[in-house]
Amino acid sequence: MSFSPVDSLEVPLQKVNVSDAFWLEYQRLVKDVVVPYQWKALNDDVADAEPSHAIENFRIAAGQSDGEFYGMVFQDSDVAKWLEAVGYLLAKTPDPALEATADQVIELVGAVQQPDGYLNTYFTVKEPQQRWANLAECHELYCAGHLIEAGVAYVQATGKTRLLEIVCKLADHIAHVFGPGEQQLHGYPGHPEIELALMRLYEQTAETRYLELTRYFVEQRGTQPHFYDIEYEKRGKTSHWNTYGPAWMVKDKAYSQAHVPVALQTTAVGHAVRFVYLYAGVAHLARLSQDQEKREVCQRLWENMTQRQMYITGSIGSQSSGEAFSCDYDLPNDTAYTETCASIGLMMFANRMLQMDADSRYADVMERALYNTVLAGMALDGKHFFYVNPLEVHPKSIPFNHIYDHVKPVRQRWFGCACCPPNIARLLASLGHYIYTQRPDGVDINLYIGSDVDATIGGKALRLKQSGGYPWAERVLIEIDTDQPLEATLALRLPDWCGSPQVTLNGHPLELASLTQRGYLRLTQEWQKGDRIEMTLPMPVTRVKGNALLRHVAGKVAVQRGPLVYCLEQADNGSELHNIRLPHNAQFRLISGSGLFAGKTLLQTQGERRTSVQASQQPLYRYNPPAQETVPQTLTFVPYFTWANRGEGEMRVWVDE
């Protein structure tokens, strides 16, 4: 199969080598622990974990095994994300055994593919007559999207085209089924994902039909007469899901961002993962088709999402009903849904916005999501996972109050709906895609992660080396290596959390104000081997307060240092964290962690605790009581991403002030 890739702003993973201790440990975890563990989970070989049956579903669909389909209608996507993560790992480190296993899975996937290109185990095994009959509720296009992403990742890593050929045949089948033609379906996915996947396939193959199919899905969404209503009538008003009553997904069109056409959408609504997957695709489409209207839609919705509906931890989706956004400034802490996948999707959306428009506000959010919610989604051992990432937990209440049914006080080994674990694996394995943006005239440095990158500017090689102790230390060194003098622009993000950055070039201080555009310090000059840029990004412990419209954090304060949000845990501070107060004048000191926290920076300060001695013997309410006594207490704050690694206990990010 021959193809001519479209020029991409994404630096190939083979050209980026992560080298700092913090991220090397995570990439080691993904390779040595997470991917092998998830392979066992996909094969139902993890004790005390919910069964997956995902590989077995493929064997049954391929006629290689007897049995019934088991699992969610989108179970195929777990296998696809695992394959994608494997592709990213192989792009960095050859592993013949892992590659052989992946090749076997790819052949199994190929054996399931139907002669016309269709590929989905649920409908092949369980409901072959219902293909493409329920786009609103079922996930055929979603699963296809994840498989397409795997096909692109695998060919880029190994040069092997087998999976790419499979997914191109699948995409061509989809292009035949969907479109404006009289004999075509005029629909679009209930769960977006195919859009961003098709744009990646277009970049890989330069086949314009994939770009045009993306455009069709995006522009058809939400038009009248509504396709979800049409197909609902056509299938006799039957529903796949009955969780909230018959056809709730069909009726609640905002849930899948299908309530109005994309061009008319003004606020972040509905299922949070679907929202960011959709608009990652729209942003990619807007850039490559130079569509100003779609660009403005993405900017408008980004602003609403990040300025009115995003948590301090870079998480989105505040309610469990529908795993969805609520309304502006409604961000409860203890009932927050904030799915791990949503923050991963937020990073994907942010990265595509950065490629379209080099503005640090996108990279700031990308960093916030990465260092807080995305990392919190996986335990430090790489074997336990959070689906939901609340900002406050009171374990004693969870078993008795159904408002917390979605909240787990400790990470789980696996899930019946296991979208998050393989999503974390593929994100961390592809981290190199997010650190840099390669532009025709230079390189943008979005994340300060110790690494080497080989870029090509005007046909000439430009090599950069980042080093430093980020996110714990404030110094970042960037060293330039070229074979010959090279004119280029290096753009360095100045983080929003840093009030007084300092930068020197070959030892000479730079005047930042005149060189900064939209949050990036832009240095254009002729670069030579041995040039050095040194950044100092001071990391004082910072108090963060919420907007006056955020009722859930009124009178409270959060603590942040550098990109990391910190929290209190019962393990360090005792129970009844709601009785702890942080004085206005409290001074913090940095503590080097040990044991589980080795290599990490903890924070300590002197706070107060409202006394509660014999509180259970007191009346529930008292009239005109005396001022409540307080006692001093040393408070220990740990990085939010590390919470719940020491067993079950209370946790909170926002503390009474």
N, C-alpha and C positions, 0 to 999 in steps of 0.2 A: 504494500500500500504506500503510495507516494503522497506527500503533502508539502506545502510551503507555509510554515507558520507566519502569522501576522506579527509584526514587531510588537513586542510586549514591554510594558514598563516594569514587569516583574523580573527580578534578578533570578536566574536559574539556581536551584538549590545547590547544584554542583559548584557554583561560584561563590557560595557563602559558607564559611566554616566558623561555627560558633566555638568560642574558646574560653569563655569565663566560667568560673567554678559554679556559680549559681545555676546557669542554664545547662552546662554540661551534665550536671547531676540529673536534671529533668530529662534531658535527651537520653541519658543512660537508662533512666527508669523506663522510658517509653520502649526502648529497644530490648532491654534485658528482662523487664518485668511486665509492663502493661500489654504490649502486643502478644507475647506468649500467653499471658493470663487470659486475655480476651479471646485468643484462639481456643483455649480450653473452654471458655464460657460459651462460645458459639457452637462448640461440639458437646455441650452439656456435661462437661467434665470437671465442674467446680462444685464441691460439696457445699451444701447449705445455701446455694444460690438459686434464684429462680431459673428454671430451664429456658433456654433460648430456642433450640430446635432449628436454628436458622440454616446451618449447613445441611441438616437432615432434610429440610424442606426442599433444598436444591436437588438432593439425591432423589427424593420422591418425584419431583417434577421432571427430572431427567430420565425416569424409569429405571434408576439404579437401585431403588429401595422401595419397599412396600410401606404403606402407612397413610396417615392423614396429615394434612397441613396443620401446624400448631403455631400459635402466637398471633401477634398483631398483623393487620393487613399490610403493614409496612416493614415486616420482619426482614425482608431482603436488604433493606438499607444498612443494617448492621454489618452484613458481610461486605457490602460495597465500601463502607467507611473503613473497615479493617484493611481491605485491599489498598485503599488510597493511602492509609498510614504506612503500610508496607512499602508502597512505591516511594514515599518520601524518605523512608529509612534507607532503602536501597540506593537512592540518589546520593546519599552521603557515605555509606559504608557497604561494600559488597558483602553478601551473606548467602552463599550458594544454597544452604539448607532452607533458609527462609524464602529465597526466590523460587526454589523448587516447589515448596508448599503452595506459594502464591500461584505458580503456573498451573498446578493441579486444580486449584480453586477456579482459575480462569477457564480451564477446559470444562470443568463442571458447569460453570455459568454458560459457556457456549453450548453445552449439550441441552440446556433448558430452552435456549432460544428457538422460537418457532420459525418455520420457513419464511414467513412474511416479515420477520424481524422482531416480533413482539417478544417481550421477556419479562415475566413476573410469575413467581412461584405460586402466590395465593390464587390468582385467577386461572392459572394453568391447571392447578390441582383441584381447587375447590369450586370455582364458578366459571368454567371456561366460556359459558354463554353470556357472561356479564362483562366482558372486556369493554373498557371505556364507557360503561353505562352509568357510572356514579363518580364523576370527577369531584363533586363537592365534598364527599365524605371519604372516599377511598384514595389511595396514594400511589396509583400507578405512575404518574408523571414524577412524583417525588422520588420514588425508588429509581426510576430511570435516570433522574438527575444525579443522584449519588453514584450510580454506576458509571455514568459519563465522566464525572469528576475522577473516579478511580482509573478509568481508561486513559485519561489525559496524564494523570500523575505517573502511571506505570510506564507509558511509552517514553515520557521525559526522563524517567529514572534508568530504564533498562534498554531502551531502543527497541524493545519487543512490541510488535504492533497487533498481536492477537486480540487483546482486550479492546484496543482502539477500534479494530475492525468490527468487533461485536457491537460496541456502543454506537459506531457510525451507522451500522445496519439498523439498530434500534432507533436512532434519531431520524433516519430516513423514513422508517415506518411511521414515526410520529408525525413527520412533515407531510406524509401522505394522508394520514387520518385527519389531521387538524388544519384548518385554514379557511379562507373565505369562500371556497368553491361550493357549488350547490350540493355536491355529494360528500362534502367534508363536514366534520363536527366543528361547530363554532364556539368551542369551549376552551377552558383553561383550568389549571390545577387548583384544587381547594387548598392544598399545601404547596406554596411556591417552593421551588428549588431548581426546577428544570431551567428556569430563566438564567440563573447565574452559571449553571452547568453548560448550557448551550453556548453562552458567550465564551467560556473557556475552550469549548470544542471548536468554536469559530476561530479563536486565536491560534489554536494548534493546527487546524487544517486549512484555514482561509476559505472554507466553503461558505459562501454568502447565504445559502439557504438556512443555515443554522442561526445566523444573525437575524434574518427575516422572520424565522419562526419565533425567536425571542420577541421580536417587535410585535408579532401578531398576538402572542399570549398576553403581553403587557397592555396593548391597546384595546384588546377585546374585553379585558377584565372590567366587570361592572357595567357593561353596556346593557341597553334595553332592546327587546324583551330579554329578561335575565336568563342566562343559560341554565343556571342551577334549577330554576323553576321549570324550565322546559324539560330537562332530563328527569326531574322528579315526577312530573306528569307521565312522561313516556314510560317509566319503569313501574307505573302503577302505584305511585306514592309510597314506595317501600323505602326503608332506611337501614343502613348498615349499623349505625350506632344508635343506641337508645338510652344513653347515659342521662340526658336531660330531657327526655321525651322524644317522640318520633321526629326525625328530620330537623333537629335543632340546628345542625350545621348548615342546612339548606336555608332555614328561615333567618338565622342570624348572619347576614352576609358580611357585616363588618368584621366578624370573627376571622374571616379569611381575606380581608381587605378587598372585598368584591361588592361593597355597598354602593359605590359610585366609581366612575372611571378614574384611573390613576391620575390623570391630569387635573381632576377636581378634588383630590384628597388633600386635606389641610392639617390633619392631626394624626399622630400615631395611634392606631386603634387595633383591636383584635388580638389574636394569638401573637405573642411577641416574636417567637422564632419565625413564624411565617412572614411577619412584617419585615424583619431585617434580611431574611433570605430574598424576599421579593425585591427590596430596594437595593440590595447588593447587585442583583441582576440589572435593575433599571439604571443604576449608576454606571455600570460597565457598558450597557447599551448606549447610554447618553454620550459617553466619551468616545466610543469607537464610531458612532454614527453622527457625532457632532450635533446632537439634538439639544438645543438650548432650552426648550420647554421642559423636557425630562430632567435636565440638569437643575432647573429651578424648582421642580417638584421635589427632587431629592434634597436640595438645600432647605426648602421650607419644612419638610417633614423631619429632617435631621435636627433642625433648630427646635421644633416642638418636642421631639423625643428627648434630646439631651438637656434642654433648659427647663423642662417642666415635668418630665416623666422618667427620669433616670436617677437611680440611687447613687450615693456617694461612692459605692464600691464598683461602679460601672456595670450595674445590673439593671435589667428592664423586665417589665411584666409584673405588676404589683398585686394581681389577684389570681387566686387559684381557679376560679370559675373561668374556664376557657384558657388558662395559662396566659392571661391577657393583660394588656394595658387597662387602666381604669380611666380616670380623667385627670386633667392637669392638676398637679400638686397633691395628688392622692398617693402617698408613698408610705403605707404602714410598714413597720419594721418586723413585728412578730408574725404577721400573716403573709409577708411578702412571698411571692412565688419565685420570681427571679431565677428562672431556669438556667442551668449552666450552658445549654445549647444557645440560649438567647444572647448571652454575652459573647459566645464564639461567633454567632451570626453578626453581632454588633461589630466585632473586630473585622469581619469580612466586608461589611458595609463601609466601615471607616477606611479600610485600605483602598477600596475602590473610589471613595470620595477623594482620598489623597492623590490617587493617580490622576483623577480628573482636575483637581484643584489643590495645589500645594499650600494648604492652610493648616497651621499647627493645631487648630481646634479638633480636627479629625484624629490626628495622631495622639493628642492628649487623652481623648476618650479611649482610643485603642489601647494605650498604655494603662489607663485606669482599669479597664475591663480585664486586661491580661494579668496584671499583678495582683488583682484582688479576687474577683469572682471566678475567672477561668481557673486559676491555680487552686482556689478553694474547692473547686469541684472534684478534686482528686486528693486522697490522703497522701501523706508523705511516703507511705509504703508502696504507692502505685496500685493497690489492690482493692481499694474501697472508694466509693464515689457518692457525691451529692448530686441529686437531680434538682433540688430546691436549695436556695442559698439565702436564708433569712438573715436579718441584721440583729435579731434579738431572739433568744430561745430560753424558755422556762420549761424544762423537761417534765416537771411534775404535772403541768396542766395538759400536756399533749394527749395522754390517753383518755382524758375525760371530756375534752372540748373539741367537737368535730370541726370547728373553724380551723383547727391545726392538723387536720387529717393528712395534709400534703407535706407537713414539716417532719423531718427526721432529725433527732438530736445527735445522731452519729451517722457516719457514712455507711452505705450499704455495699454488699459484695457485688450485686448485679441487680437488674430490674427487669420486670416483664416487658416494659417499654424501655429498651436499653439504648436510647439514642445518645445519651450524654457520654458514657465511657469511651466509645470509639470516636466520638467527636473530639474529645480532649486529646486522644492519641494523635489524630490526624493534624490537629492544630499545632501541638507542640512539635511534632515531627516536621512540620512545614514552616517553623518559625522564621527561617531565613527569608521567606517571602514578605515578611512584614517589617524587617529591620530597615531595608533600603528601598528606595524607588529610583530606578535608572531612567534618566531622561536623555534626550538627544544631546543636550549640552552639559550634562553633569550628573551628579548623584545627590539625592536627598537622604539624609540620615534621620530616620523617624524614631528609632528606639536605640537607646544606649546600652547595647548588649555586646560584650566583648566578642569580637569576630573579625575575620578577614573577608574582604569581598574583592572579586576581580570583575571590574566593569570595563566596557568598551565605549569610548567616546570618540566619535569621528574616525573610527577604524583604529584608534590607538588604545593601548592597554593602560588602565588606571587602577592601581591596587591601593586599597585602604585597609588599615589595621586599627581597630578600636580596642582599647584596653582600659582597665579601671575596675573598681569594686562595686559598680552599680548593681542593685539599688541601695546598697548599704553605705557606700562611700561616695563622696561628692566630686571626685576628680575623674575626668574622662580625657584620655589621650588618643588623638587620631594621627596616625603616621601615614605619609603619602609615599608611594613607590611608583615610579614611571621609568620606562625604558628611554624616553626622550622627553624634553619639555612639552607640556600639554596644556592648552587653554581649556579650562572647564570651570563650571560653577559647582561648588560644594555648598549644600544648604543644610544647616544644623538647626534642629528644633530647639527652641528655648521653652522648656516646659512651663505650663501655666502655674504649677505649684511653686516655681522658683522665682522669688522676688528680685534677686540681685545676682544674675549670672555674670561671670567674668570669663573672657576668652582672650588667649594670646596666640599669635601666629609667629612661629620661630622666635618666641620669647618677647615679642612686642605686643603690648595691650591693644585691643581693638575697641573703637568707639561703636558700640552695638546699635545705638538708636538709628544711625544713618545707614546701617547695613541690614536692618531687619525689615522683612516684608511678611506680613501675615504670620508672624510668630516664628519664622525661620530666618536665621542669620545666613545671608547669602554672600558667599565669598567667590568672586570671579577674578581669575588671574591665570597666569602661566605657572603651572605647578611643576615642581622638580623633585627628583628623588631626594628624600631626606627632609622634606618640609614637614613641620609638626604643628598641629593645632592642639592646644591644651585648654580644656574647659573646666571651670570650677562652678559647680551647681550647688550652692549652699543648701544644706538639708536641716534647718532648724525644725524642732518639733512644732507643728502648726496646729492651732485650734481652728476647727471649721464649724461654722454655724449655718443653719438652713435659712432659706428665704422665709419671710414672715408669713407666707401663705402655706408653708409646710407645717400643718398643725401637729403632726406626729413627732416633730423634733423641737417644738417650742420649749424654750428654757433648757435645752440640752446642747451639748457640744460633742463633736467628734474629734479624734486625734489622728493626724497624718504626719508622716515624715517621708520626704521624697515622694515617690509614687505610691507608697504603701499606706493604706488605711489600717489602723490598729483597733483592737477590741479588748474588753475585759473578759476573762474567763473565771469560772468558779474555782478551777484548780489552783489559781494563784490568789484569788481575792475573797474566797468564801461565797456562800450563797446569798440570796437576797441582794442581788446586784442593783436592784431598783432603789435601795437605800444608800447607795454610794453617791457622793457628790465630789465634783472636781472644782476646787476653789479657783477664783479668777487669777490669783497670783501664784499658782502652783508652778514650780520649776521642775523640768524633766531632766533626767540623766539617762544616758545610754548604757545599757547592760549587754555584755556579750553573752549570748545564750550558750547553754551546754546541753549535753545529752541529745534529746530530740531536737533541740533548738540550736545545736552547734552550728556556728557560722552565721547565725542570724542575730539581728540586733533587736533587743527588747527595750522597753521604756519603763522607767519607774518614776514615781512622784509621790508627794505626800497629799493625801486626800482626806475626806471625812466620811464617816458612816453614821447615819441616823440610827440611834440605838433602838433595839427591838427586844430587849430583855423581857421575858414573860409576856410578850405581845399577845400570845394566844389566850392569856388570862384577862386581857383587857376587853372592854366593850368594842363592838365593831366600829361604832362611831362615837365621838365625844363632842360635847358642846363647849366652845371657847376653851380649848385645852391650853396649857402652857406651851411655850416654845419647845419643840422637841430637842432633846439633847443630842449632841453628836460627839463622837470620839475620833481621834486621829487614826488614820490607817494608811500604811504604805500600799500604793496601788501599782500593779504590774500590768502593762499593756503588751499584748503579743500581736504580731502581724495577723490581720484578718484571715489571710489564706492558710494560716497554720492552725486555726481553731479546730476543736473536736478531734485532735489526734491523741488525746489523753483520756479517752472515755467520755461518758455522758456527764454533762454539767451545764449550768447556766452560761449564757454569753450575751453580751450586748456591745454594739458599736457606739450608740448615742448615750451619753452619760449626763445625768442632771448636773447643772452648773450652780 
